[in-house]
Amino acid sequence: MAEQGGAIVTVVAFDVEDDRIKRIWAVRNPDKLRTWTARSSAAAQ
């Protein structure tokens, strides 16, 4: 996760197989990240 100004701006996931990264997924769409920002804010309290 990358955070900027208190909001999550990027979430990255890795698919690892045999100790090697096979795929990388990154989400930067603010509409899709709203739930991450809400979770991050709730966890900080």
N, C-alpha and C positions, 0 to 999 in steps of 0.2 A: 504494500500500500504506500502511496505517496500522498502527503497531506500539504495543503497550502492554505494559509489563512484560516485554519481550523476546519477545513472541509477536505474530504477525501477526493483527490483529483484523478488518481490512477490506481487500479488494482491489477496485479500481475499474478498469473498462475503458471506453474511449470509442470510438464509431463516428463517424469524422469524414468528411464528404463536402463537397467544395467549400469547404473552410476553415470549415465549420460543424459543430458537434456535433449529430448526428442521434439518437444513443441513448447512454444511460449504463447500464452494468451494475455493480451492486455486490453483493459476496458477503460476508456476515457470519456465515454458518453455521459454527460452529467445526469441525464434522465435515468440511466441505469445505475448510477452511483448514489442516488438519493438514499437508498436503504443502507448503504455502507456508511454514509455520513451520519445518518440517524443512529446507527449502532455505535459508531465511534463516539458520538456526543453522549450517549447514554452510559457507555463504559467509563468515560472520563469523570462522571459524577459520582 
